[in-house]
Amino acid sequence: MSRKLPDNVPVPPVKSVEKTGWVTQTRKYKVITPLYGGGEEIQKADSVTVVRSTEVRGHLRFWWRATRGGAFGGNLEKMKQREEEIWGSPGGKGKGGREKPGPSKVSITIAPGNRGNAFQAKDRRGENIRNIGNPNSLDGYVAFPLRESDAHIVLENVDFEITIRFPKEITVDSVEKKVNIEKDIEFALWAWETFGGIGARTRRGFGALQCVELNGMPITGPKKAEIKNLIQQYLSAELKWPSGIPHLSSNLNRYKPILRDQGSTAISVWRELIKQLQEFRQFRNGRFGRSLWPEPDQIRRETGDFVNPKHTPKHPVKKFPRGKFGLPIIFEFKKEDVRDGDPKKTTLQGAEHDRLASPLILRPITCSDGVVGLATILEWQPINPGDESYTPPGGLMLTGKDYGDFPEQGNLNAAEAKDIPPLNLSGKPQPDVLQAFLDSLK
């Protein structure tokens, strides 16, 4: 026999009981640059919620490694063990038969805010166009993966809130040893907010974040002039990372804040950074002249394709220095030049691993007194002793279906740098291509 529930019976409120020794923070974010990707389909936002807790945890895990992974004397196993103790691991046994920690100690929940609206792409004349990836788009250089996609997958005006809960102390090393992890979480959050973002291509400034509230209290951000001092507070020269682990540098020369006037917006500062990157990487003799980088001539040498006498290889450097900006790089000569004998499409990639995430980070930061553009270079020691810096294990390889494979090099010496004009913009040769770009920023 069913029973009828009485009417008008008040439901008692449910109150969460805070555990002793636990920290709870609620942080509200605005996404200050276009956002795309991060969903169940590649290059698309999630169909249910634009920001997912698993995505946030993944970002925080990376930035924990980039800020705190050097606290274990370069020991990879110790770093991985602490990482799993904080951020979680699959079940079972790890190296040496130790029991793996299992689920993450850090709980993250998302309260969706404004899902945002379709980003309106513009061409160089300021007119509205459908696709942000269009070569004529103001943002086409950095949004080239979207060249064949529709603009509706790119969003703006997104905001959201996360609640993060974690114990102040955890038991580590499978013994009764307590370690405080508050600083670990603080560093990961700071680095994610300062250098990271949400969605795809965050290293090129998409999905950049601004934390606007902490536990209900407004946050205005640092002053523009304080950016480098703030970075110095979080990083130490005493840390030593295992080989192959990308991390933030303790060398302040690897950070370049670009200060702009009060009227600048996050989007305008971001576009200015990307424009300077484009001009640096496409440095040529005049607007339509020959590239002053060595790669085009080295491709002609390797493939033997340069029938047109005007395109006979003449650059004295026979290397691929721009590979340090990230891989793969697809090289395509103009169609009319290919008809005249220049090489068909080739790709620069890793010899053993095709891809290399760019070590260069470009993004705007909203401060209490305006917007700063920030360029940063992540660092890591090569895994193999003979590998060049900022290349995948095994080095570089030029490949093309019409040609085969050619092993290549990217490291330069001072004499070679002297023969590459964009590496002499500061007045003296700079063999470090990434540092040369930072030094060129204005």
C-alpha beads as a LAMMPS data file, in Angstrom:
LAMMPS data file: protein, C-alpha beads

442 atoms
441 bonds

1 atom types
1 bond types

-500.0 500.0 xlo xhi
-500.0 500.0 ylo yhi
-500.0 500.0 zlo zhi

Masses

1 110.0

Atoms # bond

1 1 1 0.000 0.000 0.000
2 1 1 1.488 3.341 -1.040
3 1 1 1.663 6.218 1.399
4 1 1 0.894 9.802 0.484
5 1 1 3.521 12.326 1.533
6 1 1 2.158 15.231 3.595
7 1 1 1.999 18.616 1.891
8 1 1 3.920 21.746 2.935
9 1 1 6.575 19.937 4.927
10 1 1 9.751 22.076 4.843
11 1 1 12.910 20.326 3.672
12 1 1 15.766 20.984 6.090
13 1 1 18.761 22.705 4.487
14 1 1 21.808 20.562 3.759
15 1 1 24.966 21.986 5.272
16 1 1 28.422 20.775 4.402
17 1 1 30.567 19.965 7.402
18 1 1 34.151 21.076 6.912
19 1 1 36.623 18.383 7.874
20 1 1 39.296 19.335 10.335
21 1 1 42.607 19.904 8.606
22 1 1 41.075 20.505 5.180
23 1 1 41.264 23.640 2.996
24 1 1 38.383 24.806 0.805
25 1 1 38.760 27.597 -1.727
26 1 1 36.234 28.955 -4.207
27 1 1 37.745 30.822 -7.136
28 1 1 35.876 32.642 -9.883
29 1 1 37.509 33.081 -13.301
30 1 1 36.958 35.077 -16.456
31 1 1 38.413 33.790 -19.720
32 1 1 40.028 36.882 -21.254
33 1 1 41.042 35.552 -24.697
34 1 1 39.139 33.350 -27.188
35 1 1 38.612 29.769 -26.043
36 1 1 38.364 26.710 -28.197
37 1 1 38.715 22.982 -27.656
38 1 1 38.749 21.170 -24.342
39 1 1 35.621 19.108 -25.091
40 1 1 34.781 15.551 -26.030
41 1 1 35.312 16.374 -29.726
42 1 1 38.639 17.688 -30.954
43 1 1 38.756 21.485 -31.342
44 1 1 35.278 21.904 -29.829
45 1 1 34.108 23.066 -26.424
46 1 1 32.338 20.492 -24.269
47 1 1 28.663 20.117 -25.156
48 1 1 27.581 19.988 -21.496
49 1 1 29.976 22.312 -19.692
50 1 1 32.697 24.428 -21.283
51 1 1 35.065 23.788 -18.365
52 1 1 35.390 20.307 -16.842
53 1 1 36.891 19.358 -13.481
54 1 1 39.085 16.675 -15.069
55 1 1 40.524 19.283 -17.422
56 1 1 41.305 21.664 -14.545
57 1 1 42.952 18.894 -12.523
58 1 1 45.089 17.977 -15.532
59 1 1 46.259 21.572 -15.914
60 1 1 47.039 21.890 -12.204
61 1 1 48.948 18.626 -12.277
62 1 1 51.145 19.927 -15.121
63 1 1 51.815 23.231 -13.362
64 1 1 52.587 21.453 -10.086
65 1 1 55.281 19.543 -11.990
66 1 1 56.540 22.786 -13.575
67 1 1 56.887 24.567 -10.211
68 1 1 57.388 21.840 -7.574
69 1 1 58.811 18.921 -9.554
70 1 1 62.351 20.139 -8.890
71 1 1 62.113 19.613 -5.132
72 1 1 63.330 15.993 -5.288
73 1 1 66.952 16.451 -6.317
74 1 1 66.328 15.428 -9.921
75 1 1 64.971 12.016 -8.899
76 1 1 62.193 11.157 -11.363
77 1 1 60.708 8.317 -9.303
78 1 1 60.441 10.457 -6.164
79 1 1 58.818 13.246 -8.133
80 1 1 56.293 10.862 -9.716
81 1 1 55.503 9.304 -6.356
82 1 1 54.704 12.683 -4.755
83 1 1 52.737 13.715 -7.834
84 1 1 50.571 10.598 -7.555
85 1 1 50.130 11.080 -3.805
86 1 1 48.680 14.551 -4.442
87 1 1 47.016 14.303 -7.845
88 1 1 46.118 10.611 -8.000
89 1 1 47.037 7.497 -9.964
90 1 1 45.488 4.314 -11.304
91 1 1 45.221 1.481 -8.794
92 1 1 47.675 -1.392 -8.496
93 1 1 51.329 -1.531 -7.667
94 1 1 54.075 0.780 -8.839
95 1 1 57.819 0.430 -9.163
96 1 1 59.359 -1.691 -6.410
97 1 1 55.990 -3.233 -5.608
98 1 1 54.693 -0.204 -3.694
99 1 1 50.940 0.281 -3.605
100 1 1 49.845 3.230 -5.750
101 1 1 47.935 6.009 -3.963
102 1 1 44.748 5.777 -6.034
103 1 1 42.332 8.724 -6.413
104 1 1 43.521 12.319 -6.102
105 1 1 43.551 13.964 -2.683
106 1 1 42.412 17.168 -4.420
107 1 1 38.673 17.561 -5.059
108 1 1 37.630 19.994 -7.798
109 1 1 34.062 20.902 -8.633
110 1 1 32.936 23.333 -11.333
111 1 1 30.057 25.778 -11.110
112 1 1 29.426 26.860 -14.716
113 1 1 28.811 30.562 -15.219
114 1 1 28.398 32.248 -18.561
115 1 1 28.954 29.659 -21.298
116 1 1 29.975 32.487 -23.566
117 1 1 29.082 33.356 -27.118
118 1 1 30.630 32.805 -30.529
119 1 1 33.812 34.816 -30.986
120 1 1 33.521 37.319 -33.810
121 1 1 36.611 37.007 -35.989
122 1 1 37.762 40.043 -37.987
123 1 1 40.014 40.476 -40.980
124 1 1 42.897 42.942 -41.210
125 1 1 40.511 45.675 -42.378
126 1 1 38.380 45.228 -39.254
127 1 1 35.476 43.596 -41.087
128 1 1 33.620 40.609 -39.643
129 1 1 34.481 37.198 -41.090
130 1 1 33.211 33.728 -40.234
131 1 1 36.409 31.842 -39.508
132 1 1 39.136 32.864 -37.052
133 1 1 41.523 30.471 -38.812
134 1 1 41.202 32.235 -42.157
135 1 1 44.629 33.417 -43.411
136 1 1 43.167 36.938 -43.618
137 1 1 41.927 36.824 -40.011
138 1 1 43.565 39.113 -37.469
139 1 1 44.225 35.940 -35.487
140 1 1 44.846 33.598 -38.423
141 1 1 48.550 33.102 -37.683
142 1 1 47.935 31.597 -34.268
143 1 1 44.581 29.987 -35.141
144 1 1 45.797 28.127 -38.249
145 1 1 44.548 24.710 -36.962
146 1 1 41.033 26.138 -37.371
147 1 1 41.496 27.028 -41.022
148 1 1 39.062 24.324 -42.121
149 1 1 36.683 24.726 -39.151
150 1 1 33.654 26.871 -38.422
151 1 1 33.942 29.909 -36.183
152 1 1 31.156 28.792 -33.849
153 1 1 33.532 26.487 -31.978
154 1 1 35.493 29.496 -30.669
155 1 1 33.956 31.217 -27.646
156 1 1 34.394 34.482 -25.749
157 1 1 32.976 35.976 -22.533
158 1 1 33.221 32.649 -20.698
159 1 1 33.338 32.612 -16.908
160 1 1 33.182 29.835 -14.327
161 1 1 33.829 29.019 -10.697
162 1 1 35.831 26.208 -9.167
163 1 1 35.744 24.895 -5.623
164 1 1 38.939 23.128 -4.696
165 1 1 39.221 21.058 -1.492
166 1 1 42.287 19.281 -0.176
167 1 1 43.822 18.149 3.117
168 1 1 46.562 20.372 4.536
169 1 1 48.650 17.278 5.167
170 1 1 48.886 13.904 3.483
171 1 1 50.632 10.689 4.431
172 1 1 53.434 9.925 1.992
173 1 1 55.982 7.232 1.209
174 1 1 53.576 4.536 2.430
175 1 1 54.632 5.267 6.020
176 1 1 53.170 7.407 8.772
177 1 1 54.926 10.528 7.554
178 1 1 52.882 13.699 7.179
179 1 1 53.689 16.330 4.567
180 1 1 51.989 19.714 4.233
181 1 1 50.778 20.237 0.652
182 1 1 49.225 23.721 0.929
183 1 1 52.187 25.280 -0.860
184 1 1 52.035 22.622 -3.577
185 1 1 48.440 23.559 -4.399
186 1 1 49.144 27.287 -4.107
187 1 1 52.043 27.092 -6.575
188 1 1 50.043 25.012 -9.065
189 1 1 47.122 27.452 -8.958
190 1 1 49.391 30.495 -9.320
191 1 1 51.225 29.039 -12.327
192 1 1 47.984 27.902 -14.006
193 1 1 46.463 31.358 -13.597
194 1 1 49.650 33.171 -14.692
195 1 1 50.943 31.016 -17.555
196 1 1 48.179 28.527 -18.403
197 1 1 44.564 28.581 -19.436
198 1 1 41.587 26.484 -20.539
199 1 1 41.046 24.627 -23.807
200 1 1 43.532 24.190 -26.666
201 1 1 46.631 26.211 -27.645
202 1 1 46.971 27.868 -24.250
203 1 1 50.715 28.333 -24.853
204 1 1 49.779 30.733 -27.626
205 1 1 47.413 32.616 -25.353
206 1 1 44.028 31.031 -26.115
207 1 1 41.814 30.521 -23.065
208 1 1 43.863 32.828 -20.806
209 1 1 42.460 33.261 -17.285
210 1 1 41.833 36.072 -14.856
211 1 1 40.941 35.153 -11.270
212 1 1 38.384 37.761 -10.190
213 1 1 37.195 36.353 -6.833
214 1 1 38.626 34.230 -4.043
215 1 1 36.126 32.953 -1.471
216 1 1 33.712 35.708 -2.461
217 1 1 36.253 38.526 -2.179
218 1 1 37.208 40.495 -5.320
219 1 1 40.779 40.170 -6.621
220 1 1 42.350 42.990 -8.617
221 1 1 45.638 41.311 -9.529
222 1 1 49.207 42.588 -9.135
223 1 1 50.538 45.871 -10.472
224 1 1 52.152 45.688 -13.901
225 1 1 55.595 46.575 -12.558
226 1 1 55.422 43.755 -9.988
227 1 1 55.185 40.816 -12.423
228 1 1 58.862 39.839 -12.363
229 1 1 59.106 40.268 -8.587
230 1 1 56.106 37.974 -8.160
231 1 1 57.696 35.343 -10.397
232 1 1 60.904 35.519 -8.360
233 1 1 58.967 34.822 -5.143
234 1 1 57.677 31.518 -6.498
235 1 1 60.818 30.128 -8.142
236 1 1 64.146 29.020 -6.693
237 1 1 67.521 28.348 -8.330
238 1 1 68.042 25.500 -5.831
239 1 1 65.451 23.258 -7.485
240 1 1 66.633 20.465 -9.789
241 1 1 64.242 18.826 -12.240
242 1 1 64.558 15.345 -13.726
243 1 1 65.601 15.276 -17.396
244 1 1 62.772 15.811 -19.863
245 1 1 60.395 17.573 -17.420
246 1 1 59.335 21.038 -18.689
247 1 1 59.401 23.633 -15.930
248 1 1 59.458 27.333 -15.207
249 1 1 62.913 28.833 -15.045
250 1 1 64.502 30.597 -12.062
251 1 1 66.343 32.802 -14.611
252 1 1 64.374 36.054 -14.919
253 1 1 65.804 36.586 -18.413
254 1 1 63.414 33.815 -19.524
255 1 1 60.452 36.121 -18.800
256 1 1 59.592 39.246 -20.760
257 1 1 56.679 41.404 -19.535
258 1 1 55.480 43.885 -22.154
259 1 1 53.962 46.904 -20.403
260 1 1 51.193 48.765 -22.198
261 1 1 49.068 51.827 -21.455
262 1 1 45.868 51.811 -19.448
263 1 1 43.639 51.670 -22.539
264 1 1 44.988 48.337 -23.788
265 1 1 42.733 45.280 -23.597
266 1 1 43.656 41.635 -23.094
267 1 1 42.774 40.910 -26.731
268 1 1 44.803 43.831 -28.136
269 1 1 47.888 42.941 -26.053
270 1 1 47.571 39.265 -27.030
271 1 1 47.337 40.174 -30.725
272 1 1 50.389 42.401 -30.407
273 1 1 52.452 39.542 -28.962
274 1 1 51.353 37.190 -31.731
275 1 1 52.106 39.789 -34.406
276 1 1 55.658 40.184 -33.105
277 1 1 56.101 36.397 -33.094
278 1 1 54.875 36.200 -36.684
279 1 1 57.222 38.970 -37.828
280 1 1 60.166 37.319 -36.062
281 1 1 59.534 33.842 -37.456
282 1 1 58.811 35.118 -40.968
283 1 1 61.728 37.546 -41.101
284 1 1 62.466 38.159 -44.783
285 1 1 64.135 40.547 -47.209
286 1 1 61.238 42.929 -47.788
287 1 1 57.548 42.092 -47.624
288 1 1 57.641 39.480 -50.378
289 1 1 61.368 38.823 -50.528
290 1 1 63.459 35.795 -49.726
291 1 1 63.421 34.427 -46.173
292 1 1 66.438 35.422 -44.095
293 1 1 66.168 32.192 -42.109
294 1 1 68.249 29.206 -43.287
295 1 1 65.546 26.514 -43.486
296 1 1 64.222 27.155 -47.041
297 1 1 67.693 26.910 -48.590
298 1 1 68.566 23.862 -46.518
299 1 1 65.382 22.135 -47.766
300 1 1 66.450 22.953 -51.329
301 1 1 69.862 21.420 -50.626
302 1 1 68.485 18.270 -49.024
303 1 1 65.874 17.618 -51.703
304 1 1 67.958 18.841 -54.642
305 1 1 64.953 20.817 -55.946
306 1 1 65.916 24.331 -57.059
307 1 1 65.724 24.401 -60.839
308 1 1 65.091 28.144 -60.887
309 1 1 68.559 29.749 -60.742
310 1 1 67.114 32.604 -58.662
311 1 1 66.443 30.061 -55.889
312 1 1 69.862 28.404 -55.814
313 1 1 70.664 27.807 -52.102
314 1 1 73.010 30.469 -50.782
315 1 1 72.348 30.779 -47.052
316 1 1 75.605 29.835 -45.247
317 1 1 73.810 28.153 -42.315
318 1 1 72.624 24.601 -42.942
319 1 1 70.345 24.059 -39.948
320 1 1 66.723 24.331 -38.734
321 1 1 66.823 26.711 -35.740
322 1 1 63.081 27.485 -35.790
323 1 1 62.342 23.883 -34.817
324 1 1 62.838 25.033 -31.219
325 1 1 59.521 26.898 -31.383
326 1 1 57.672 23.555 -31.479
327 1 1 57.066 20.644 -33.859
328 1 1 55.949 19.623 -36.393
329 1 1 56.596 22.461 -38.855
330 1 1 55.166 22.043 -42.349
331 1 1 57.128 23.780 -45.101
332 1 1 55.239 24.625 -48.291
333 1 1 56.755 26.806 -51.002
334 1 1 54.554 28.961 -53.208
335 1 1 52.703 26.970 -55.862
336 1 1 54.295 28.946 -58.685
337 1 1 57.760 28.344 -57.175
338 1 1 57.067 24.599 -56.900
339 1 1 56.107 24.640 -60.597
340 1 1 59.466 26.328 -61.260
341 1 1 61.329 23.566 -59.417
342 1 1 61.228 24.420 -55.708
343 1 1 60.603 21.541 -53.238
344 1 1 57.201 19.991 -52.659
345 1 1 55.742 19.856 -49.139
346 1 1 58.091 18.705 -46.373
347 1 1 57.758 18.443 -42.602
348 1 1 60.252 19.044 -39.821
349 1 1 59.519 16.748 -36.874
350 1 1 61.223 14.657 -34.260
351 1 1 63.157 11.629 -35.487
352 1 1 61.575 9.364 -32.842
353 1 1 58.629 11.509 -31.653
354 1 1 56.724 13.541 -34.246
355 1 1 55.578 16.315 -31.959
356 1 1 57.163 18.776 -29.537
357 1 1 54.956 21.151 -27.556
358 1 1 56.272 24.668 -27.920
359 1 1 58.357 25.862 -24.950
360 1 1 57.266 29.441 -25.702
361 1 1 54.267 30.821 -23.807
362 1 1 52.573 34.060 -24.899
363 1 1 49.587 35.508 -23.062
364 1 1 48.065 38.659 -21.587
365 1 1 47.758 39.184 -17.819
366 1 1 45.135 41.513 -16.364
367 1 1 46.693 43.610 -13.586
368 1 1 45.224 46.165 -11.195
369 1 1 46.645 48.990 -13.342
370 1 1 46.142 47.594 -16.842
371 1 1 47.164 44.665 -19.014
372 1 1 50.635 43.146 -19.424
373 1 1 51.786 40.911 -22.247
374 1 1 53.986 38.110 -20.943
375 1 1 56.392 35.914 -22.914
376 1 1 57.954 32.947 -21.100
377 1 1 60.209 30.053 -22.065
378 1 1 59.782 26.688 -20.365
379 1 1 62.999 24.766 -19.792
380 1 1 64.044 21.120 -19.540
381 1 1 67.205 19.059 -19.705
382 1 1 67.420 16.686 -22.708
383 1 1 66.635 13.072 -21.858
384 1 1 69.545 11.672 -23.886
385 1 1 73.051 13.111 -23.341
386 1 1 73.613 13.690 -27.072
387 1 1 70.291 15.411 -27.781
388 1 1 70.124 19.099 -28.655
389 1 1 68.234 21.481 -26.404
390 1 1 64.532 22.014 -27.164
391 1 1 64.266 19.017 -29.483
392 1 1 62.536 15.655 -28.962
393 1 1 64.605 12.597 -27.954
394 1 1 66.532 11.423 -31.003
395 1 1 66.747 14.860 -32.614
396 1 1 65.212 16.457 -35.701
397 1 1 64.230 14.967 -39.029
398 1 1 63.066 16.534 -42.283
399 1 1 60.666 14.253 -44.113
400 1 1 58.527 14.342 -47.238
401 1 1 56.694 11.632 -49.142
402 1 1 58.519 12.637 -52.320
403 1 1 61.988 12.665 -50.728
404 1 1 62.505 10.372 -47.744
405 1 1 64.041 11.358 -44.415
406 1 1 66.958 13.650 -43.590
407 1 1 68.460 14.033 -40.073
408 1 1 68.809 17.713 -39.171
409 1 1 70.250 19.984 -36.487
410 1 1 68.887 23.083 -34.779
411 1 1 71.575 24.301 -32.361
412 1 1 73.594 27.320 -33.518
413 1 1 76.949 28.759 -32.572
414 1 1 77.714 32.499 -32.429
415 1 1 79.211 32.557 -35.941
416 1 1 76.090 30.918 -37.413
417 1 1 73.806 33.253 -35.474
418 1 1 75.686 36.202 -36.950
419 1 1 74.560 35.069 -40.424
420 1 1 70.852 35.072 -39.429
421 1 1 69.589 38.705 -39.271
422 1 1 66.657 38.137 -36.826
423 1 1 69.176 36.792 -34.292
424 1 1 71.116 40.069 -34.345
425 1 1 68.334 42.513 -33.503
426 1 1 69.789 43.309 -30.069
427 1 1 73.112 44.392 -31.591
428 1 1 75.030 41.158 -31.039
429 1 1 74.506 37.569 -32.231
430 1 1 72.201 35.452 -30.035
431 1 1 72.505 31.711 -30.840
432 1 1 69.569 30.891 -28.556
433 1 1 66.626 31.410 -30.934
434 1 1 64.014 31.531 -28.169
435 1 1 65.980 34.062 -26.137
436 1 1 66.535 36.132 -29.278
437 1 1 62.769 36.366 -29.699
438 1 1 62.270 37.453 -26.081
439 1 1 65.003 40.072 -26.483
440 1 1 63.319 41.376 -29.666
441 1 1 59.966 42.074 -27.972
442 1 1 59.062 45.717 -27.607

Bonds

1 1 1 2
2 1 2 3
3 1 3 4
4 1 4 5
5 1 5 6
6 1 6 7
7 1 7 8
8 1 8 9
9 1 9 10
10 1 10 11
11 1 11 12
12 1 12 13
13 1 13 14
14 1 14 15
15 1 15 16
16 1 16 17
17 1 17 18
18 1 18 19
19 1 19 20
20 1 20 21
21 1 21 22
22 1 22 23
23 1 23 24
24 1 24 25
25 1 25 26
26 1 26 27
27 1 27 28
28 1 28 29
29 1 29 30
30 1 30 31
31 1 31 32
32 1 32 33
33 1 33 34
34 1 34 35
35 1 35 36
36 1 36 37
37 1 37 38
38 1 38 39
39 1 39 40
40 1 40 41
41 1 41 42
42 1 42 43
43 1 43 44
44 1 44 45
45 1 45 46
46 1 46 47
47 1 47 48
48 1 48 49
49 1 49 50
50 1 50 51
51 1 51 52
52 1 52 53
53 1 53 54
54 1 54 55
55 1 55 56
56 1 56 57
57 1 57 58
58 1 58 59
59 1 59 60
60 1 60 61
61 1 61 62
62 1 62 63
63 1 63 64
64 1 64 65
65 1 65 66
66 1 66 67
67 1 67 68
68 1 68 69
69 1 69 70
70 1 70 71
71 1 71 72
72 1 72 73
73 1 73 74
74 1 74 75
75 1 75 76
76 1 76 77
77 1 77 78
78 1 78 79
79 1 79 80
80 1 80 81
81 1 81 82
82 1 82 83
83 1 83 84
84 1 84 85
85 1 85 86
86 1 86 87
87 1 87 88
88 1 88 89
89 1 89 90
90 1 90 91
91 1 91 92
92 1 92 93
93 1 93 94
94 1 94 95
95 1 95 96
96 1 96 97
97 1 97 98
98 1 98 99
99 1 99 100
100 1 100 101
101 1 101 102
102 1 102 103
103 1 103 104
104 1 104 105
105 1 105 106
106 1 106 107
107 1 107 108
108 1 108 109
109 1 109 110
110 1 110 111
111 1 111 112
112 1 112 113
113 1 113 114
114 1 114 115
115 1 115 116
116 1 116 117
117 1 117 118
118 1 118 119
119 1 119 120
120 1 120 121
121 1 121 122
122 1 122 123
123 1 123 124
124 1 124 125
125 1 125 126
126 1 126 127
127 1 127 128
128 1 128 129
129 1 129 130
130 1 130 131
131 1 131 132
132 1 132 133
133 1 133 134
134 1 134 135
135 1 135 136
136 1 136 137
137 1 137 138
138 1 138 139
139 1 139 140
140 1 140 141
141 1 141 142
142 1 142 143
143 1 143 144
144 1 144 145
145 1 145 146
146 1 146 147
147 1 147 148
148 1 148 149
149 1 149 150
150 1 150 151
151 1 151 152
152 1 152 153
153 1 153 154
154 1 154 155
155 1 155 156
156 1 156 157
157 1 157 158
158 1 158 159
159 1 159 160
160 1 160 161
161 1 161 162
162 1 162 163
163 1 163 164
164 1 164 165
165 1 165 166
166 1 166 167
167 1 167 168
168 1 168 169
169 1 169 170
170 1 170 171
171 1 171 172
172 1 172 173
173 1 173 174
174 1 174 175
175 1 175 176
176 1 176 177
177 1 177 178
178 1 178 179
179 1 179 180
180 1 180 181
181 1 181 182
182 1 182 183
183 1 183 184
184 1 184 185
185 1 185 186
186 1 186 187
187 1 187 188
188 1 188 189
189 1 189 190
190 1 190 191
191 1 191 192
192 1 192 193
193 1 193 194
194 1 194 195
195 1 195 196
196 1 196 197
197 1 197 198
198 1 198 199
199 1 199 200
200 1 200 201
201 1 201 202
202 1 202 203
203 1 203 204
204 1 204 205
205 1 205 206
206 1 206 207
207 1 207 208
208 1 208 209
209 1 209 210
210 1 210 211
211 1 211 212
212 1 212 213
213 1 213 214
214 1 214 215
215 1 215 216
216 1 216 217
217 1 217 218
218 1 218 219
219 1 219 220
220 1 220 221
221 1 221 222
222 1 222 223
223 1 223 224
224 1 224 225
225 1 225 226
226 1 226 227
227 1 227 228
228 1 228 229
229 1 229 230
230 1 230 231
231 1 231 232
232 1 232 233
233 1 233 234
234 1 234 235
235 1 235 236
236 1 236 237
237 1 237 238
238 1 238 239
239 1 239 240
240 1 240 241
241 1 241 242
242 1 242 243
243 1 243 244
244 1 244 245
245 1 245 246
246 1 246 247
247 1 247 248
248 1 248 249
249 1 249 250
250 1 250 251
251 1 251 252
252 1 252 253
253 1 253 254
254 1 254 255
255 1 255 256
256 1 256 257
257 1 257 258
258 1 258 259
259 1 259 260
260 1 260 261
261 1 261 262
262 1 262 263
263 1 263 264
264 1 264 265
265 1 265 266
266 1 266 267
267 1 267 268
268 1 268 269
269 1 269 270
270 1 270 271
271 1 271 272
272 1 272 273
273 1 273 274
274 1 274 275
275 1 275 276
276 1 276 277
277 1 277 278
278 1 278 279
279 1 279 280
280 1 280 281
281 1 281 282
282 1 282 283
283 1 283 284
284 1 284 285
285 1 285 286
286 1 286 287
287 1 287 288
288 1 288 289
289 1 289 290
290 1 290 291
291 1 291 292
292 1 292 293
293 1 293 294
294 1 294 295
295 1 295 296
296 1 296 297
297 1 297 298
298 1 298 299
299 1 299 300
300 1 300 301
301 1 301 302
302 1 302 303
303 1 303 304
304 1 304 305
305 1 305 306
306 1 306 307
307 1 307 308
308 1 308 309
309 1 309 310
310 1 310 311
311 1 311 312
312 1 312 313
313 1 313 314
314 1 314 315
315 1 315 316
316 1 316 317
317 1 317 318
318 1 318 319
319 1 319 320
320 1 320 321
321 1 321 322
322 1 322 323
323 1 323 324
324 1 324 325
325 1 325 326
326 1 326 327
327 1 327 328
328 1 328 329
329 1 329 330
330 1 330 331
331 1 331 332
332 1 332 333
333 1 333 334
334 1 334 335
335 1 335 336
336 1 336 337
337 1 337 338
338 1 338 339
339 1 339 340
340 1 340 341
341 1 341 342
342 1 342 343
343 1 343 344
344 1 344 345
345 1 345 346
346 1 346 347
347 1 347 348
348 1 348 349
349 1 349 350
350 1 350 351
351 1 351 352
352 1 352 353
353 1 353 354
354 1 354 355
355 1 355 356
356 1 356 357
357 1 357 358
358 1 358 359
359 1 359 360
360 1 360 361
361 1 361 362
362 1 362 363
363 1 363 364
364 1 364 365
365 1 365 366
366 1 366 367
367 1 367 368
368 1 368 369
369 1 369 370
370 1 370 371
371 1 371 372
372 1 372 373
373 1 373 374
374 1 374 375
375 1 375 376
376 1 376 377
377 1 377 378
378 1 378 379
379 1 379 380
380 1 380 381
381 1 381 382
382 1 382 383
383 1 383 384
384 1 384 385
385 1 385 386
386 1 386 387
387 1 387 388
388 1 388 389
389 1 389 390
390 1 390 391
391 1 391 392
392 1 392 393
393 1 393 394
394 1 394 395
395 1 395 396
396 1 396 397
397 1 397 398
398 1 398 399
399 1 399 400
400 1 400 401
401 1 401 402
402 1 402 403
403 1 403 404
404 1 404 405
405 1 405 406
406 1 406 407
407 1 407 408
408 1 408 409
409 1 409 410
410 1 410 411
411 1 411 412
412 1 412 413
413 1 413 414
414 1 414 415
415 1 415 416
416 1 416 417
417 1 417 418
418 1 418 419
419 1 419 420
420 1 420 421
421 1 421 422
422 1 422 423
423 1 423 424
424 1 424 425
425 1 425 426
426 1 426 427
427 1 427 428
428 1 428 429
429 1 429 430
430 1 430 431
431 1 431 432
432 1 432 433
433 1 433 434
434 1 434 435
435 1 435 436
436 1 436 437
437 1 437 438
438 1 438 439
439 1 439 440
440 1 440 441
441 1 441 442
